[in-house]
Amino acid sequence: WDPSVAADSDSRFWIAWTSYRDDDYDVFLKCADGADAKERRLSARGEYDLHPWGAADESGGVWVAWDSLRLKHHADSGRSTITGANLEDDSEEDHGQRRLETSIRLVCLENGKLFSLPGTDSALAPPEGYRLAHTALPKISFAPDGTLWVAFRALGHAEGGKEKGRGKVK
């Protein structure tokens, strides 16, 4: 689900996608070039990892960002939901969102090694007065000077409207 394609400086195409396997949604990355066609899981088990987006930098690194969710009390027979749509009595003002722990994950695969930047979680937090949901839909791109830009959607608390947030990671 949610495939994303990025072309690197060697004209190889990298595909990132979400897959449901072993009762878990995870993000995977694979090079379309047969020489390095090894599939790699980028996300941790136990979280809902959705909506990947990839981009390649000039030095050969392939970057992927995605929505990551942890749903409290999921699978313990309690009331839990990502959207609130399946609650019989949806009287909660936040439609079940209090049980969601959401973040945007960002990793880089370079020379066969997977890494993340320190401070990414705080750099990709929504602005004050806004919150992430399961639909931040992060998009990444590189500026001509090599700066990595991450744009994402955040929800406003006060007015309930959707606004765009952005983070700059160097």
C-alpha positions as CSV (number, residue, x, y, z in Angstrom):
1,W,0.0,0.0,0.0
2,D,1.0,3.7,-0.4
3,P,4.0,3.1,-2.7
4,S,6.5,5.9,-3.2
5,V,9.3,6.0,-5.8
6,A,12.6,7.9,-5.6
7,A,15.4,8.0,-8.1
8,D,19.0,8.2,-6.8
9,S,22.1,9.9,-8.4
10,D,23.0,6.5,-10.0
11,S,19.6,6.4,-11.9
12,R,18.3,3.6,-9.7
13,F,14.7,3.6,-8.5
14,W,13.9,3.0,-4.9
15,I,10.4,1.9,-3.9
16,A,9.0,2.4,-0.3
17,W,5.6,1.0,0.7
18,T,3.5,-0.2,3.6
19,S,2.8,-3.9,4.0
20,Y,0.6,-5.8,6.4
21,R,2.5,-8.8,7.6
22,D,2.4,-10.9,10.8
23,D,-0.4,-8.7,12.2
24,D,1.6,-5.5,11.8
25,Y,1.8,-2.6,9.3
26,D,5.4,-1.9,8.4
27,V,7.3,0.3,5.9
28,F,9.6,-1.5,3.5
29,L,12.2,-0.2,1.0
30,K,13.6,-2.0,-2.1
31,C,15.8,-1.0,-5.0
32,A,14.2,-1.8,-8.4
33,D,17.8,-2.5,-9.7
34,G,18.4,-6.3,-9.6
35,A,21.9,-5.8,-8.2
36,D,20.5,-4.5,-4.9
37,A,17.0,-5.8,-4.8
38,K,17.0,-6.8,-1.1
39,E,13.8,-5.8,0.6
40,R,14.4,-4.0,3.9
41,R,12.0,-3.3,6.7
42,L,12.5,0.3,7.9
43,S,9.9,0.5,10.7
44,A,9.7,-1.1,14.1
45,R,7.3,-3.9,14.9
46,G,4.3,-3.1,17.0
47,E,3.4,0.3,15.5
48,Y,1.1,1.2,12.6
49,D,3.5,2.5,10.0
50,L,1.8,4.2,7.1
51,H,2.1,6.6,4.2
52,P,5.9,6.4,3.3
53,W,7.5,9.0,1.1
54,G,11.0,8.7,-0.3
55,A,13.7,11.0,-1.7
56,A,17.4,10.5,-2.6
57,D,20.2,12.9,-1.7
58,E,23.2,13.7,-4.0
59,S,25.6,11.5,-2.0
60,G,23.6,8.3,-2.5
61,G,21.4,8.3,0.6
62,V,17.8,7.2,0.3
63,W,15.5,9.0,2.8
64,V,12.1,7.8,3.8
65,A,9.5,9.5,6.1
66,W,6.2,8.1,7.3
67,D,3.4,8.3,9.8
68,S,3.9,6.1,12.8
69,L,1.2,5.3,15.3
70,R,1.0,3.5,18.6
71,L,-2.6,2.8,19.7
72,K,-2.9,2.3,23.5
73,H,-4.9,-0.8,24.6
74,H,-5.0,-2.1,21.0
75,A,-5.8,-5.9,20.9
76,D,-6.6,-6.1,24.6
77,S,-10.4,-6.2,24.1
78,G,-10.7,-2.6,25.1
79,R,-12.2,0.3,23.1
80,S,-9.5,1.4,20.7
81,T,-9.7,2.9,17.2
82,I,-7.6,5.0,14.9
83,T,-10.4,7.1,13.5
84,G,-13.2,6.6,16.0
85,A,-15.4,5.3,13.2
86,N,-16.0,2.0,14.7
87,L,-17.0,3.2,18.2
88,E,-20.6,2.3,19.0
89,D,-21.0,5.3,21.3
90,D,-18.7,8.0,19.8
91,S,-19.4,10.4,22.6
92,E,-15.7,11.2,23.1
93,E,-14.9,14.6,21.9
94,D,-11.7,13.5,20.3
95,H,-13.2,10.4,18.6
96,G,-10.6,8.1,20.3
97,Q,-7.6,10.2,19.4
98,R,-6.4,10.4,23.0
99,R,-5.3,6.8,22.7
100,L,-3.1,7.5,19.7
101,E,0.6,8.3,20.1
102,T,1.6,9.7,16.7
103,S,4.9,10.7,15.2
104,I,6.7,11.1,11.9
105,R,9.6,8.8,11.4
106,L,12.5,9.7,9.2
107,V,15.4,7.3,8.2
108,C,18.1,7.1,5.7
109,L,19.6,4.1,3.9
110,E,23.2,4.8,2.8
111,N,25.8,2.3,1.8
112,G,23.6,-0.5,3.0
113,K,23.3,1.0,6.5
114,L,20.1,2.4,8.1
115,F,20.3,5.5,10.3
116,S,18.3,8.3,11.7
117,L,19.3,11.8,12.7
118,P,19.3,12.8,16.4
119,G,16.6,15.3,17.3
120,T,14.3,14.3,14.4
121,D,11.3,13.7,16.7
122,S,11.4,17.2,18.1
123,A,12.2,18.8,14.7
124,L,9.2,17.0,13.2
125,A,6.7,17.8,16.0
126,P,3.7,20.0,15.0
127,P,3.7,23.7,15.9
128,E,2.2,24.7,19.2
129,G,-1.6,24.5,19.1
130,Y,-1.6,21.6,16.6
131,R,-1.3,17.9,16.8
132,L,-0.5,15.0,14.5
133,A,-3.0,12.4,13.6
134,H,-2.6,9.2,11.6
135,T,-2.7,11.3,8.4
136,A,0.3,13.7,8.7
137,L,1.3,12.3,5.2
138,P,4.9,13.5,5.4
139,K,6.6,14.5,2.1
140,I,10.3,15.0,1.8
141,S,12.5,16.8,-0.7
142,F,16.0,18.3,-1.1
143,A,16.7,21.9,-1.8
144,P,19.5,22.7,-4.2
145,D,21.9,23.4,-1.3
146,G,21.2,19.8,0.0
147,T,18.9,20.8,2.9
148,L,16.3,18.1,3.5
149,W,12.8,19.5,3.9
150,V,9.9,17.7,5.4
151,A,6.3,18.9,5.0
152,F,3.4,17.4,6.8
153,R,-0.2,17.9,7.7
154,A,-1.2,18.8,11.3
155,L,-4.6,19.3,12.9
156,G,-5.5,22.5,14.8
157,H,-6.8,22.1,18.3
158,A,-8.8,25.3,18.7
159,E,-10.6,25.4,15.4
160,G,-10.4,21.8,14.4
161,G,-9.2,22.8,11.0
162,K,-6.3,21.2,9.0
163,E,-3.2,23.2,8.6
164,K,0.2,22.4,7.1
165,G,3.2,22.1,9.3
166,R,6.8,21.9,8.1
167,G,10.1,21.0,9.5
168,K,13.7,21.6,8.3
169,V,16.3,19.0,9.0
170,K,20.0,19.5,8.1
